[in-house]
């Protein structure tokens, strides 16, 4: 009997990449509170999804892999919503407009 756990989790490496990229960007921009809450949501999501999926008959060990994938999707969506919303720009430690102006003047 072959288990496809690696193949299942491999399909969700793209959301995992979004998590690491956007969480790192938001953290670096000064929005550390969201990065913390997003990490906390990941832990709570893993516990919550596992508690639900383990109680479904026939799921068995697949509950662990499915929980991992669902958690990656949930936290990736949260990160992308935060990034697209732009609220992190208000917490940025560098004045973005001033930095863009300096780049334009440096190029001239």
N, C-alpha and C positions, 0 to 999 in steps of 0.2 A: 504494500500500500504506500503510495507516494503522497507526501504532504507538500502542498503548494504555498507554504507560509512565506517563503522568500519571494516568490513570484507575486503574491498578494501585496506584500509591503513594498516591493519594488515599484509597483504601479503608483504608489503615493509618495515617491521621492520628490516629485515636482512641488507638491504643497509643502513638504519639509524644507525644500530650498527657499520657497517664499517666506517661510517662518524665519529661518536663519538670516536671510538677507534683509527683510523689512524690520525685524526685531533689532538687528544690529544697527541699521540705519537710524531707527527711532531712538535707540539707546545712545548712539553717538551724537544725535542732534539735541540731546538733553531731555528727551521724553522718557525718562527712566521709570516713572510711575506706571506708564502703560506697559512697558516691557516686563515689569514685575507682575502686574495684574494678568498679563497674557500668559506668563509662565505659571501663575497660580491657576488660571483657567485650564491650562493643559493638564495639570495634576488632578484637579477636580473632575475634568472631563474623563480622564482615564479611569478614575474610581467610579464615577457615575455610569459611564458606558459599560464598564466591566460588570457592575452590579446588575444592570439591566440584562445584558446579553448572556450572562451565566445562567440566569433563570429561564432562558428559552430552551425547551427540550431539543436535543439534537445538535446544539451549537458546539458544546464542549470546548476543546482547546482553541477553536476558531474564534471564540470570544476575545481571547488575548490579542490576536492579530487584527481582528476587526476593530477592536477598541483603539489600537494604535493608529490605524488608518483614519478612523472617524475623528480622533483627537487632532491629528495633523491637519485634516481638512478644516475643522472648527477653528483652530488657532490661526491657520493661514488666512481664512476669511476675515477673522477679527483684525489681523495685522494689515491686510490689504484695505479694509474699510477705514482703519485709522490713517493709513498713508494717504489714500485718496481723499479723505475728508480734509486734510491739511491742517488740522488742529495742532499737530506737532510743530508746525512752523512758528507758532506763537511762543513755544517753549525753547526754541532754538537759541543757543547762546551767541551765535554770530548773526549780525544783521545781514540778511540775504541780499536785500536790495543794494546796500552799500558794497558788499562783496562783489556783486555783479557789475556795479559801476566801476570799481577798481579794476576788474578784469578788462572791461571795455577800454578804459583809459590806458592800461598797460599794453594792450594790443595796438594802440594807435601810435 
